[in-house]
Amino acid sequence: STYCASLQQHCEAIGRTVHIVNLDPAAENFNYPVSM
């Protein structure tokens, strides 16, 4: 989840579109927009 949030922030900073799909079953809170 921390990795997904960092990746989303990096892609946003360099102007790229990214869709994050976090398959971690224990993830409950997200600090980034969820695509699915």
N, CA, C and O atoms as CSV, one atom per row, in Angstrom:
chain,resi,resn,atom,element,x,y,z
A,1,SER,N,N,0.813,-1.197,0.000
A,1,SER,CA,C,0.000,0.000,0.000
A,1,SER,C,C,0.855,1.258,0.000
A,1,SER,O,O,0.533,2.233,-0.680
A,2,THR,N,N,1.944,1.238,0.763
A,2,THR,CA,C,2.870,2.375,0.758
A,2,THR,C,C,3.534,2.494,-0.605
A,2,THR,O,O,3.713,3.596,-1.123
A,3,TYR,N,N,3.899,1.349,-1.185
A,3,TYR,CA,C,4.507,1.347,-2.516
A,3,TYR,C,C,3.526,1.902,-3.550
A,3,TYR,O,O,3.910,2.718,-4.388
A,4,CYS,N,N,2.287,1.477,-3.500
A,4,CYS,CA,C,1.281,1.953,-4.456
A,4,CYS,C,C,1.085,3.457,-4.343
A,4,CYS,O,O,0.973,4.146,-5.356
A,5,ALA,N,N,1.041,3.971,-3.116
A,5,ALA,CA,C,0.872,5.410,-2.909
A,5,ALA,C,C,2.069,6.173,-3.458
A,5,ALA,O,O,1.901,7.217,-4.089
A,6,SER,N,N,3.280,5.663,-3.224
A,6,SER,CA,C,4.491,6.320,-3.724
A,6,SER,C,C,4.535,6.301,-5.244
A,6,SER,O,O,4.902,7.296,-5.869
A,7,LEU,N,N,4.167,5.184,-5.836
A,7,LEU,CA,C,4.151,5.067,-7.292
A,7,LEU,C,C,3.141,6.028,-7.908
A,7,LEU,O,O,3.427,6.657,-8.927
A,8,GLN,N,N,1.969,6.147,-7.304
A,8,GLN,CA,C,0.944,7.056,-7.809
A,8,GLN,C,C,1.425,8.497,-7.730
A,8,GLN,O,O,1.229,9.261,-8.674
A,9,GLN,N,N,2.052,8.881,-6.624
A,9,GLN,CA,C,2.562,10.246,-6.463
A,9,GLN,C,C,3.655,10.541,-7.484
A,9,GLN,O,O,3.693,11.633,-8.051
A,10,HIS,N,N,4.536,9.589,-7.721
A,10,HIS,CA,C,5.619,9.781,-8.689
A,10,HIS,C,C,5.057,9.973,-10.099
A,10,HIS,O,O,5.459,10.893,-10.811
A,11,CYS,N,N,4.140,9.113,-10.493
A,11,CYS,CA,C,3.563,9.217,-11.836
A,11,CYS,C,C,2.813,10.530,-12.011
A,11,CYS,O,O,2.882,11.147,-13.074
A,12,GLU,N,N,2.104,10.959,-10.986
A,12,GLU,CA,C,1.395,12.234,-11.048
A,12,GLU,C,C,2.383,13.393,-11.180
A,12,GLU,O,O,2.128,14.344,-11.919
A,13,ALA,N,N,3.505,13.318,-10.469
A,13,ALA,CA,C,4.506,14.390,-10.495
A,13,ALA,C,C,5.157,14.535,-11.866
A,13,ALA,O,O,5.522,15.642,-12.263
A,14,ILE,N,N,5.308,13.424,-12.597
A,14,ILE,CA,C,5.950,13.504,-13.911
A,14,ILE,C,C,4.934,13.589,-15.045
A,14,ILE,O,O,5.299,13.531,-16.219
A,15,GLY,N,N,3.643,13.727,-14.686
A,15,GLY,CA,C,2.613,13.956,-15.688
A,15,GLY,C,C,2.106,12.717,-16.389
A,15,GLY,O,O,1.606,12.806,-17.511
A,16,ARG,N,N,2.222,11.575,-15.764
A,16,ARG,CA,C,1.729,10.340,-16.378
A,16,ARG,C,C,0.440,9.888,-15.707
A,16,ARG,O,O,0.214,10.129,-14.521
A,17,THR,N,N,-0.385,9.237,-16.486
A,17,THR,CA,C,-1.618,8.662,-15.966
A,17,THR,C,C,-1.306,7.261,-15.462
A,17,THR,O,O,-0.600,6.495,-16.118
A,18,VAL,N,N,-1.834,6.938,-14.303
A,18,VAL,CA,C,-1.596,5.606,-13.737
A,18,VAL,C,C,-2.887,5.094,-13.113
A,18,VAL,O,O,-3.664,5.864,-12.547
A,19,HIS,N,N,-3.105,3.798,-13.221
A,19,HIS,CA,C,-4.240,3.135,-12.584
A,19,HIS,C,C,-3.662,2.120,-11.607
A,19,HIS,O,O,-2.944,1.203,-12.005
A,20,ILE,N,N,-3.977,2.288,-10.339
A,20,ILE,CA,C,-3.445,1.427,-9.291
A,20,ILE,C,C,-4.465,0.343,-8.961
A,20,ILE,O,O,-5.631,0.636,-8.698
A,21,VAL,N,N,-4.021,-0.903,-8.977
A,21,VAL,CA,C,-4.835,-2.033,-8.540
A,21,VAL,C,C,-4.039,-2.730,-7.448
A,21,VAL,O,O,-3.075,-3.443,-7.727
A,22,ASN,N,N,-4.446,-2.520,-6.208
A,22,ASN,CA,C,-3.761,-3.097,-5.061
A,22,ASN,C,C,-4.465,-4.396,-4.686
A,22,ASN,O,O,-5.628,-4.376,-4.283
A,23,LEU,N,N,-3.772,-5.524,-4.816
A,23,LEU,CA,C,-4.373,-6.825,-4.542
A,23,LEU,C,C,-4.122,-7.304,-3.118
A,23,LEU,O,O,-4.396,-8.462,-2.800
A,24,ASP,N,N,-3.611,-6.444,-2.268
A,24,ASP,CA,C,-3.347,-6.791,-0.871
A,24,ASP,C,C,-4.678,-6.946,-0.135
A,24,ASP,O,O,-5.401,-5.963,0.021
A,25,PRO,N,N,-5.022,-8.159,0.323
A,25,PRO,CA,C,-6.314,-8.353,0.987
A,25,PRO,C,C,-6.412,-7.650,2.340
A,25,PRO,O,O,-7.517,-7.448,2.844
A,26,ALA,N,N,-5.295,-7.278,2.929
A,26,ALA,CA,C,-5.314,-6.607,4.229
A,26,ALA,C,C,-5.418,-5.088,4.100
A,26,ALA,O,O,-5.586,-4.396,5.104
A,27,ALA,N,N,-5.324,-4.569,2.893
A,27,ALA,CA,C,-5.376,-3.115,2.691
A,27,ALA,C,C,-6.808,-2.618,2.895
A,27,ALA,O,O,-7.736,-3.060,2.218
A,28,GLU,N,N,-6.965,-1.698,3.835
A,28,GLU,CA,C,-8.292,-1.145,4.125
A,28,GLU,C,C,-8.367,0.348,3.856
A,28,GLU,O,O,-9.410,0.847,3.434
A,29,ASN,N,N,-7.276,1.071,4.095
A,29,ASN,CA,C,-7.238,2.520,3.899
A,29,ASN,C,C,-6.274,2.841,2.769
A,29,ASN,O,O,-5.170,2.301,2.709
A,30,PHE,N,N,-6.701,3.724,1.875
A,30,PHE,CA,C,-5.882,4.070,0.725
A,30,PHE,C,C,-5.597,5.564,0.721
A,30,PHE,O,O,-6.499,6.373,0.938
A,31,ASN,N,N,-4.340,5.931,0.474
A,31,ASN,CA,C,-3.928,7.335,0.407
A,31,ASN,C,C,-3.791,7.790,-1.041
A,31,ASN,O,O,-3.041,8.719,-1.339
A,32,TYR,N,N,-4.510,7.141,-1.926
A,32,TYR,CA,C,-4.468,7.457,-3.350
A,32,TYR,C,C,-5.813,7.061,-3.945
A,32,TYR,O,O,-6.542,6.266,-3.352
A,33,PRO,N,N,-6.149,7.608,-5.112
A,33,PRO,CA,C,-7.426,7.237,-5.729
A,33,PRO,C,C,-7.409,5.778,-6.198
A,33,PRO,O,O,-6.439,5.335,-6.814
A,34,VAL,N,N,-8.449,5.057,-5.915
A,34,VAL,CA,C,-8.544,3.648,-6.286
A,34,VAL,C,C,-9.210,3.543,-7.654
A,34,VAL,O,O,-10.262,4.141,-7.882
A,35,SER,N,N,-8.603,2.788,-8.562
A,35,SER,CA,C,-9.132,2.649,-9.917
A,35,SER,C,C,-10.218,1.587,-10.012
A,35,SER,O,O,-11.122,1.695,-10.840
A,36,MET,N,N,-10.137,0.586,-9.187
A,36,MET,CA,C,-11.122,-0.505,-9.238
A,36,MET,C,C,-11.659,-0.757,-7.858
A,36,MET,O,O,-12.501,-1.636,-7.674
